[in-house]
Amino acid sequence: MLIRRIKCLRYLGTRHNSSHYVTTPIFYVNAAPHIGHLYSAVIADAHCRYQRLRYPEKEVRLCTGTDEHGTKIQQAAALHGIPVAKYCDDISERYREVFRSAGIQPEDFIRTTEERHKRAVAHFWRTLQGRGHIYSAAYSGWYCVSDETFLTDSQLRLDKSTGSRYSLESGHPVEWTEETNYMFRLSQFQDDVRHWVKQEARIRPAKFEKILLDTLSEPLPDVSVSRPANRVHWAISVPDDDTQTVYVWLDALVNYLSSVGYPNEGFSGHWPPTQQVIGKDILKFHGIYWPAFLLAAGLEPPGQLFVHSHWTVDGQKMSKSKHNVVDPAQAARQYTMEGLRYFLLREGVAHSDGNYSHVKAQRILNSELADTLGNLLSRACAKSLNPGQIYPSGSAEHLADLLQSLDAAKRLQESLLQLSERCASHYECNHFHLVADTAMAALHAANNFFESSKPWTLKAGAPDGNAPRLETIIAMTMDALRLCGIVLQPIIPQLATRLLDKLSVPTAQRGWNHLAQSFATSPADLAGSRQLDGQTSALLFQRILEEKEKEEQKPQPAKRSKSKKKECRETLS
Ligand code: MSP
């Protein structure tokens, strides 16, 4: 009977609109953004950028924003002695700013304090109430302000020495609460939610599906969906009962609907979300409460939840008390925002926690962005080899010869031939680390080819017939750079743009379909010779130096010629 109800919603069938709606969690404004928050947003942004690149006909929509109600925010504002509305404005703006600087371009940035959202919450509440899913009851339990949730005894840890209790999962303290609340009949949706979770690729990575199914194997208790207004005043009032305010998680989850205009008619053109990106700590809310609320309201639950794990810092959980919270702006000063984006997507894997460390970030960025990618571009653009500053067309005859006589050329060709398909399949699963791996492998092959073909032994412009071979080597190298630039656009959009700008690749030729044209596919696909863009530097990514090295590199009158020599060596070697 229940299953029939959800089948009626047709959420198992193919999607009936062309919208590809992606969301990030909305971020609490109790404290400033850190790299963990940025990670959720960067995953969603890279996913959307890939979708736009690969399927230009799709209407891709990314929504992010801030979660601004509840005790936690109330307390944080009071602690800072700032009026709560102003406190929310300030921190919300910091999120906007960090996302802007990280190249995250959402179609919408929603705040739960906006009127459009309050209207949506009121409508959603009335719908649940009208359908008989909400009732009033006396409620008592342990409330965790930091997690904004009631916890059961099995979710608590008792510190015997102090008698205090803490959330087992987050480690935050809980307080005993007795109040009259409105309750949602979650227990009635157990089978529906289980059925939804079990659909193919509903929850990814699969380990999080298992976690949800384990939770769903125990009876689900009903859940409190309001708090007394005299306790939680910074919240949305329950419609027709201003002694109660809406529970912050119900309020927050509805943001995904408000953003697309719910309850106005047009919202269904975007509903349901194709993919919702969340961190593992908020799986229960999105994997159990959320589908249950939606089903109860007669709406389709999301197509997929993509769940990511957390960042630790030097092996430790990030926390204010440990003073190890990584500020994205600070990290960007060390690595640039693009460097930080690359590191997060390159090193993070969704199924297990990642460790953020300066040593690791420096090693990866120097070896991959500076040496493997950046240095190859510098070498292919070096004036000594490429005095005309062109992306040459190369010659079919020399191409055939190089492919036949040089193993490294053949390996480069093979690697480029597989690039598009491999990267597409990794992107489809949000396996950004594997996309980066594949692109780096192709660039290693290109560096190898460049070394093995010894272009510096061929004099540019010499009348001895060397020039066409030299140009072919440069053309093949630039082709590899161009293809990797196209593929890496979702991960490092600004660097990839600079690379493609330098190579004068027209904007209309940066789509996924242009990966099919290169020397690797056919000699006829070698680009016609074109001028490189003189306005864009060939120095794509500067090596990250330790403070000591920076000092050494500072221009000092006596040592100037030495550092100049080093610079030349780096470009030419
Ligand atoms: N406001 C709720 C979400 C409501 S969505 C309807 C919330 N906010 S949060 O600011 O605490 O977290 C937002 C996102 O940041 C979550 O996806 C969370 O998992 C992620 N991260 C918080 N700390 C993190 C790390 N240390 N590492 C990676 N992501 C982390 O929860």
Boltz pocket constraint, residues with backbone or C-beta under 6 A from the ligand:
constraints:
  - pocket:
      binder: B
      contacts: [[A, 24], [A, 25], [A, 26], [A, 27], [A, 28], [A, 35], [A, 36], [A, 37], [A, 39], [A, 40], [A, 67], [A, 249], [A, 252], [A, 253], [A, 254], [A, 255], [A, 277], [A, 278], [A, 279], [A, 280], [A, 281], [A, 282], [A, 308], [A, 309], [A, 310], [A, 311], [A, 312], [A, 318]]
      max_distance: 6.0
